[in-house]
């Protein structure tokens, strides 16, 4: 057993019942009817995870469905492994416990810098033109604006980001604040870190913080669900576009699962078709119409900004 596979076995055993198996076949070997001649006869489960950027219950609905699809497409058992926070996702990918991870722009860069040969293989179409939104509690007195320079109005208000390692909930918003001449010390009290985008909405809606910033897609999705009281919280500014979420694959997968396996994973993601009802359900949970190819260089701006604000040394 390779060192990578040994580590994965230990982690899977420790997680125990918290892991959700992606295989759904009744055969004792769920991949037996799919395995190709190029795939090793006995391999550990292919592990998939994601940064916990939303309500964990929503992620638990999303990823087992994807794991089921990938199990059938790849010919090996696919397992969704939940992680506690953004840092845990990067660390698990670094040590080889995770094979494929849905990262944000920043965490994807951090992971690839620590794993030589790691590759960004797919993103949603919206991830090439992603935005954050600044939201404010009605009692703050803040009203919508369109110019970046008007971010200076936020000085003296209480403020929360999402996760400390979030691209849309911290990195790029802090970059735009700095461009507008707003330092974190300009806010009243200590800046908050809510942990995820859903929590940011709730904290600002409740008035715990006057202003917050989050992923625009999460905001729009919760708005469509009727989960936001816009009498209490609403958008005051939308950021310029930047690259964000993407799938990153560990380079060790070809050695572990067979030559060309990474390309097979990429093809499986790109082949999700909105015209197929089962595929549409997966795509809808990601807020996507389809996945498209991407490449590491698309996230060069994210790396540069992360170095400027000290998130990457």
Buried (B, 14 or more C-beta within 10 A) or exposed (E): EEEBBEBBBEBBEEBEEEBBBBBEBEEEBBBEEBBBEEBEEEBBBBBBBBBBBBBEEBBEEBBBBBBBBBBBBBBBBBBBBBBEBBBBBBBBBBBBBBBBBBBBBBBBBBBBBEBEEBBBBBBBEBBBEBBBBBBBBBEBEBEEEEEBEBBEBBBEBBBBBBBBBBBBBBBBBBBBBBEBEBEEEBBBEEBBBBBBBBBBBBBBBEBBBBBBBBBBBBBBBBBEEEEBEEEBBBBBBBBEEBBBBBBBBBEBBBEBBBEBBBEBBBBBBBEBEEEEEEBBBBBEBBBBBBBBEBEBEBBEBBBEBBEEEEBBE
